[in-house]
Amino acid sequence: MPKIKNRDTLISIALVMPSIVAVGIFVYGFILWSLRVSLSQWKGLLPDYTWVGLKNYFELFADPRFHIDIRNTVIFTVVFVGGSLVLGLFMAILLDQNLPGESFFRNIFLFPMAISFIVTGVVWRWLMNPATGSRISGFNQLFHSLGLDFLINRWHTTPTWGIAAIALAAIWQMSGYTMAMYLGGLRGISDDLREAARVDGASEWQIYRHIIFPLISPITLSAMIILGHISLKVFDLIVAIAGKQLPLDVPAIYMWQVTFDGYFFGKGAAISILLLLVVSVLVIPYIYYNLKNEADV
């Protein structure tokens, strides 16, 4: 019997070893290599691993463009995450009422998630066309036809807050995902809890406030981590809608231009390492929280 167990253990290790080696090389190995490049002065097509320490990082924090990137990322994240959570929760509550056609509307709400940010960007570039006059189209044309001219605006070309308009497209795409998460949580809450609260005289708002919302708070945390991770790496959506413009610049676009347009691989690697650190700050506590909860169960 011990020999059989040892053989099964060896077979299991042999089966997963290729994946472990691949992840070790192509994930963690490349992360370490990027870290080494970020500490070098590599600029140009030929590798240059001359050690410069944290020089690239200090230059980034002193770079006005990087300050714009941070501001845009914060604005995009707040609007995108907040909007996706609110809209997703609203749609989930509607579907949880067991209304006719639930299956149809659930599929409609989930459909945007099935397409890429590039496709979303191409469509929303037309919808948020900032042109006016004879070239008006998209949402501005709709507002004009409805007599709501005060809503006509320049969308992503608006100074300072243009990045918030692009977040609207991201909300449209990802709110269905948060809807699915919330709907699963709502369906997991026993109807007995709601009925007991109604018997005690609680209103529907009080039931949601004191029972349902606290019970689905772990789902909110999970959605915030996932959406925050997406917002920190956003690249294709912005490029598809507006191209590479300084007012709409984010770290991922800056990294692309520095690395592949300017051939400053040291600085580009420094941006990538900073993005990795910020994402890790979000993801690692979340993983620890889940593992701890599973262990307690």
C-alpha positions as CSV (number, residue, x, y, z in Angstrom):
1,M,0.0,0.0,0.0
2,P,2.8,2.6,0.8
3,K,4.4,1.8,-2.5
4,I,1.2,2.4,-4.4
5,K,0.7,5.8,-2.6
6,N,4.3,6.8,-3.4
7,R,3.8,5.8,-7.1
8,D,0.6,7.8,-7.3
9,T,2.4,10.8,-5.7
10,L,5.2,10.6,-8.2
11,I,2.8,10.3,-11.1
12,S,0.9,13.4,-9.9
13,I,4.1,15.4,-9.6
14,A,5.2,14.3,-13.0
15,L,1.9,15.4,-14.5
16,V,1.9,18.9,-13.0
17,M,5.7,19.4,-13.4
18,P,5.5,20.8,-17.0
19,S,3.0,23.4,-15.9
20,I,5.1,24.3,-12.9
21,V,8.2,24.7,-15.0
22,A,6.4,26.7,-17.7
23,V,4.9,29.1,-15.1
24,G,8.2,29.4,-13.4
25,I,10.0,30.4,-16.6
26,F,7.4,32.4,-18.5
27,V,5.8,34.2,-15.5
28,Y,8.1,34.5,-12.6
29,G,11.3,34.2,-14.7
30,F,10.2,37.1,-16.9
31,I,9.1,39.1,-13.9
32,L,12.6,38.8,-12.5
33,W,14.1,39.7,-15.9
34,S,11.8,42.8,-16.2
35,L,12.9,43.8,-12.7
36,R,16.6,43.5,-13.7
37,V,15.9,45.5,-16.9
38,S,14.2,48.3,-14.9
39,L,17.4,48.7,-12.9
40,S,19.5,49.2,-16.0
41,Q,20.0,52.0,-18.5
42,W,18.9,49.9,-21.5
43,K,17.9,52.3,-24.3
44,G,18.1,51.2,-27.9
45,L,17.8,48.0,-29.7
46,L,21.0,46.5,-28.3
47,P,20.8,45.2,-24.7
48,D,22.5,47.4,-22.1
49,Y,22.4,46.0,-18.5
50,T,24.5,48.7,-17.0
51,W,23.3,49.1,-13.4
52,V,21.6,52.4,-12.6
53,G,19.7,51.3,-9.5
54,L,16.4,53.1,-8.9
55,K,17.2,56.0,-11.3
56,N,14.4,55.0,-13.7
57,Y,11.9,55.0,-10.9
58,F,13.0,58.4,-9.5
59,E,12.7,59.8,-13.0
60,L,9.2,58.4,-13.4
61,F,8.0,60.0,-10.2
62,A,9.4,63.3,-11.3
63,D,7.9,63.1,-14.8
64,P,4.8,65.3,-15.3
65,R,3.4,62.9,-17.8
66,F,3.4,60.1,-15.2
67,H,1.6,62.4,-12.8
68,I,-1.1,62.8,-15.5
69,D,-1.2,59.0,-15.9
70,I,-1.8,58.5,-12.1
71,R,-4.6,61.1,-12.1
72,N,-6.3,59.5,-15.1
73,T,-6.0,56.1,-13.6
74,V,-7.6,57.2,-10.3
75,I,-10.5,58.9,-12.2
76,F,-11.0,56.0,-14.5
77,T,-10.9,53.5,-11.6
78,V,-13.4,55.4,-9.4
79,V,-15.9,55.9,-12.2
80,F,-15.5,52.5,-13.7
81,V,-15.6,50.4,-10.5
82,G,-18.3,52.5,-8.8
83,G,-20.5,52.6,-11.9
84,S,-20.1,48.9,-12.6
85,L,-21.0,48.0,-9.0
86,V,-24.0,50.2,-8.9
87,L,-25.4,49.3,-12.3
88,G,-24.6,45.6,-11.8
89,L,-26.4,45.5,-8.4
90,F,-29.4,47.4,-9.8
91,M,-29.8,44.9,-12.7
92,A,-29.3,41.9,-10.3
93,I,-32.0,43.2,-8.0
94,L,-34.4,43.6,-11.0
95,L,-33.7,40.1,-12.2
96,D,-34.1,38.7,-8.7
97,Q,-37.8,39.8,-8.7
98,N,-38.6,36.7,-10.9
99,L,-40.1,38.9,-13.6
100,P,-41.2,37.4,-17.0
101,G,-38.4,37.2,-19.5
102,E,-35.6,36.9,-16.9
103,S,-33.5,34.5,-19.0
104,F,-33.7,36.8,-22.0
105,F,-32.7,39.9,-20.1
106,R,-29.9,38.1,-18.3
107,N,-28.4,37.1,-21.6
108,I,-28.8,40.7,-22.9
109,F,-27.0,42.1,-19.8
110,L,-24.2,39.5,-20.1
111,F,-23.6,40.0,-23.8
112,P,-21.2,42.9,-23.7
113,M,-18.9,40.9,-21.5
114,A,-18.4,38.4,-24.4
115,I,-16.7,41.0,-26.7
116,S,-13.3,42.5,-26.4
117,F,-12.4,46.1,-25.3
118,I,-11.2,46.8,-28.9
119,V,-14.7,46.1,-30.3
120,T,-16.3,48.1,-27.5
121,G,-13.9,50.9,-28.2
122,V,-14.7,51.0,-31.9
123,V,-18.5,51.1,-31.2
124,W,-18.3,53.7,-28.5
125,R,-16.0,55.9,-30.5
126,W,-18.9,56.5,-32.8
127,L,-21.5,56.7,-30.0
128,M,-19.3,59.4,-28.2
129,N,-18.5,61.3,-31.3
130,P,-17.6,64.8,-30.1
131,A,-18.4,66.5,-33.4
132,T,-21.3,69.0,-33.6
133,G,-23.1,70.7,-36.4
134,S,-23.6,68.8,-39.6
135,R,-21.3,66.0,-38.4
136,I,-23.2,65.3,-35.2
137,S,-23.9,61.6,-34.5
138,G,-24.2,59.0,-31.7
139,F,-25.4,60.1,-28.3
140,N,-25.2,63.8,-29.2
141,Q,-27.6,63.2,-32.2
142,L,-29.9,61.3,-29.9
143,F,-29.9,64.1,-27.4
144,H,-30.6,66.7,-30.1
145,S,-33.5,64.6,-31.5
146,L,-35.1,64.4,-28.1
147,G,-34.7,68.2,-27.5
148,L,-32.0,67.6,-24.8
149,D,-29.4,69.8,-26.3
150,F,-28.0,70.7,-22.8
151,L,-26.7,67.1,-22.6
152,I,-24.7,67.4,-25.8
153,N,-21.0,67.4,-24.8
154,R,-17.5,66.6,-26.2
155,W,-17.2,63.4,-24.3
156,H,-13.6,62.1,-24.2
157,T,-12.3,65.4,-25.6
158,T,-13.4,67.2,-22.5
159,P,-10.4,68.6,-20.6
160,T,-9.5,66.8,-17.3
161,W,-12.6,64.6,-17.2
162,G,-12.4,63.1,-20.6
163,I,-11.1,59.9,-19.2
164,A,-14.4,59.5,-17.2
165,A,-16.3,59.4,-20.5
166,I,-14.2,56.4,-21.6
167,A,-15.0,54.7,-18.3
168,L,-18.7,54.7,-19.4
169,A,-17.8,52.3,-22.2
170,A,-16.0,50.0,-19.7
171,I,-19.0,50.2,-17.4
172,W,-21.3,49.1,-20.2
173,Q,-19.1,46.1,-20.9
174,M,-18.4,44.9,-17.3
175,S,-21.6,45.7,-15.5
176,G,-23.1,42.5,-16.7
177,Y,-20.3,40.6,-15.0
178,T,-21.0,42.3,-11.7
179,M,-24.7,41.6,-12.3
180,A,-24.0,37.9,-12.6
181,M,-21.9,37.9,-9.4
182,Y,-24.6,39.8,-7.4
183,L,-27.4,37.7,-8.8
184,G,-25.7,34.5,-7.7
185,G,-25.3,36.0,-4.2
186,L,-28.9,37.1,-4.1
187,R,-30.2,33.7,-5.1
188,G,-28.0,32.2,-2.4
189,I,-29.9,34.1,0.4
190,S,-32.6,32.1,1.9
191,D,-36.2,33.3,1.4
192,D,-36.8,32.4,5.0
193,L,-34.7,35.4,6.2
194,R,-36.7,37.8,4.1
195,E,-40.0,36.4,5.2
196,A,-39.0,36.5,8.9
197,A,-38.0,40.1,8.5
198,R,-41.3,40.9,6.8
199,V,-43.2,39.2,9.6
200,D,-41.3,41.5,12.1
201,G,-42.5,44.5,10.2
202,A,-39.4,45.4,8.2
203,S,-39.9,47.3,4.9
204,E,-38.2,46.1,1.7
205,W,-35.6,48.8,2.0
206,Q,-34.8,47.7,5.6
207,I,-34.5,44.1,4.4
208,Y,-32.0,45.1,1.7
209,R,-30.1,47.4,4.0
210,H,-29.8,45.2,7.1
211,I,-29.9,41.7,5.7
212,I,-29.2,41.5,1.9
213,F,-26.5,44.1,1.5
214,P,-24.3,42.8,4.4
215,L,-24.6,39.2,3.2
216,I,-23.4,40.1,-0.3
217,S,-20.6,42.4,0.9
218,P,-18.0,39.6,0.1
219,I,-19.2,39.7,-3.5
220,T,-18.7,43.5,-3.6
221,L,-15.2,43.0,-2.3
222,S,-14.5,40.4,-5.0
223,A,-15.9,42.5,-7.7
224,M,-13.9,45.6,-6.6
225,I,-10.7,43.6,-6.7
226,I,-11.4,42.2,-10.2
227,L,-12.6,45.5,-11.7
228,G,-9.8,47.4,-10.0
229,H,-7.3,45.0,-11.6
230,I,-8.8,45.6,-15.0
231,S,-8.8,49.4,-14.6
232,L,-5.1,49.5,-13.7
233,K,-4.2,47.7,-16.9
234,V,-6.6,49.5,-19.3
235,F,-5.0,50.1,-22.7
236,D,-6.9,48.8,-25.7
237,L,-10.2,50.5,-24.8
238,I,-8.6,54.0,-24.6
239,V,-6.5,53.5,-27.8
240,A,-9.6,52.2,-29.7
241,I,-11.7,55.2,-28.7
242,A,-9.3,58.1,-28.7
243,G,-5.8,56.9,-29.8
244,K,-2.7,57.8,-27.8
245,Q,-3.4,61.3,-26.5
246,L,-1.6,62.9,-23.5
247,P,-4.9,64.1,-21.8
248,L,-6.1,60.5,-21.8
249,D,-2.7,58.9,-21.1
250,V,-2.5,56.0,-18.6
251,P,0.6,54.0,-17.4
252,A,0.0,51.1,-19.9
253,I,0.0,53.5,-22.8
254,Y,3.0,55.3,-21.5
255,M,4.8,52.0,-21.1
256,W,4.0,51.0,-24.7
257,Q,5.3,54.2,-26.1
258,V,8.4,54.4,-24.0
259,T,9.3,50.7,-24.7
260,F,8.3,50.1,-28.3
261,D,8.3,53.6,-29.8
262,G,11.2,55.1,-27.8
263,Y,13.2,51.9,-27.2
264,F,13.8,52.9,-23.6
265,F,13.4,49.4,-22.2
266,G,14.7,50.3,-18.8
267,K,12.1,52.9,-18.2
268,G,9.3,50.8,-19.8
269,A,10.2,47.9,-17.5
270,A,10.1,50.3,-14.5
271,I,6.5,51.2,-15.4
272,S,5.6,47.6,-15.7
273,I,7.1,46.7,-12.3
274,L,5.1,49.6,-10.7
275,L,1.9,48.3,-12.3
276,L,2.7,44.8,-11.0
277,L,3.2,46.2,-7.5
278,V,0.0,48.1,-7.5
279,V,-2.0,45.1,-8.8
280,S,-0.3,42.9,-6.1
281,V,-1.4,45.3,-3.4
282,L,-5.0,44.6,-4.5
283,V,-4.8,40.9,-5.4
284,I,-2.6,39.4,-2.6
285,P,-4.8,40.6,0.3
286,Y,-7.8,39.3,-1.5
287,I,-6.2,35.8,-2.1
288,Y,-5.2,35.7,1.6
289,Y,-8.7,36.6,2.7
290,N,-10.2,33.8,0.6
291,L,-7.7,31.2,1.7
292,K,-8.3,32.2,5.4
293,N,-12.1,31.9,4.9
294,E,-11.7,28.5,3.3
295,A,-9.5,27.3,6.1
296,D,-12.0,28.5,8.7
297,V,-14.8,26.6,6.9
